[in-house]
Amino acid sequence: MHRKFPWLIALFWAAVVLLLVLDWRVSTPHDRFAEPPPLALGNGPAADAGHCSLDPVKPNSR
């Protein structure tokens, strides 16, 4: 099998490596301890009760 554009493949991988190195040098260090627990991502603090225990909202109260 003969590749037609080996320079294009080399250029692609050089660009990928260049972008990875640039991203690694420019970005701020990641603090892996400043993250929420895995099961609470996006939920904030755990609630004391479920939504069914809240007071019902009257239709005209808004």
GROMACS elastic network, one bead per residue, 0.5 to 0.9 nm:
[ bonds ]
;  ai    aj funct       b0    kb
    3     6     6  0.61855   500
    4     7     6  0.88753   500
    4     8     6  0.89973   500
    5     8     6  0.52624   500
    5     9     6  0.66926   500
    5    10     6  0.88803   500
    6     9     6  0.51750   500
    6    10     6  0.62422   500
    6    11     6  0.85640   500
    7    11     6  0.59715   500
    7    12     6  0.85177   500
    8    12     6  0.61139   500
    8    13     6  0.87172   500
    9    12     6  0.50836   500
    9    13     6  0.63510   500
    9    14     6  0.85626   500
   10    13     6  0.52781   500
   10    14     6  0.60318   500
   10    15     6  0.85504   500
   11    14     6  0.50561   500
   11    15     6  0.61140   500
   11    16     6  0.86394   500
   12    15     6  0.51787   500
   12    16     6  0.63016   500
   12    17     6  0.87616   500
   13    17     6  0.61370   500
   13    18     6  0.84168   500
   14    17     6  0.51649   500
   14    18     6  0.59872   500
   14    19     6  0.85720   500
   15    19     6  0.60815   500
   15    20     6  0.85530   500
   16    19     6  0.52239   500
   16    20     6  0.62165   500
   16    21     6  0.86615   500
   17    20     6  0.50972   500
   17    21     6  0.61302   500
   17    22     6  0.84785   500
   18    21     6  0.52037   500
   18    22     6  0.60214   500
   18    23     6  0.85105   500
   19    22     6  0.50080   500
   19    23     6  0.59878   500
   19    24     6  0.84483   500
   20    23     6  0.51241   500
   20    24     6  0.60638   500
   20    25     6  0.86035   500
   21    24     6  0.50333   500
   21    25     6  0.61118   500
   21    26     6  0.85871   500
   22    25     6  0.52041   500
   22    26     6  0.60796   500
   22    27     6  0.84022   500
   23    26     6  0.53288   500
   23    27     6  0.58026   500
   24    27     6  0.57263   500
   24    28     6  0.83400   500
   24    29     6  0.88332   500
   25    28     6  0.82571   500
   27    30     6  0.86072   500
   30    33     6  0.88748   500
   30    34     6  0.88091   500
   31    34     6  0.56920   500
   31    35     6  0.79699   500
   32    35     6  0.63977   500
   33    36     6  0.84855   500
   35    38     6  0.83623   500
   35    41     6  0.86628   500
   36    39     6  0.82256   500
   36    40     6  0.64690   500
   36    41     6  0.61381   500
   36    42     6  0.83987   500
   36    44     6  0.84232   500
   37    40     6  0.55086   500
   37    41     6  0.66945   500
   38    41     6  0.58496   500
   39    43     6  0.87575   500
   40    43     6  0.53459   500
   40    44     6  0.67463   500
   40    45     6  0.78507   500
   40    46     6  0.79365   500
   41    44     6  0.73459   500
   43    46     6  0.73441   500
   44    47     6  0.88009   500
   46    49     6  0.88158   500
   47    50     6  0.70854   500
   49    52     6  0.80647   500
   49    53     6  0.64656   500
   49    54     6  0.81798   500
   50    53     6  0.57982   500
   50    54     6  0.76013   500
   51    54     6  0.56456   500
   52    55     6  0.82272   500
   52    56     6  0.87620   500
   53    56     6  0.87135   500
   54    57     6  0.87888   500
   57    60     6  0.85463   500
   57    61     6  0.70493   500
   57    62     6  0.85715   500
   58    61     6  0.53819   500
   58    62     6  0.79945   500
   59    62     6  0.70661   500
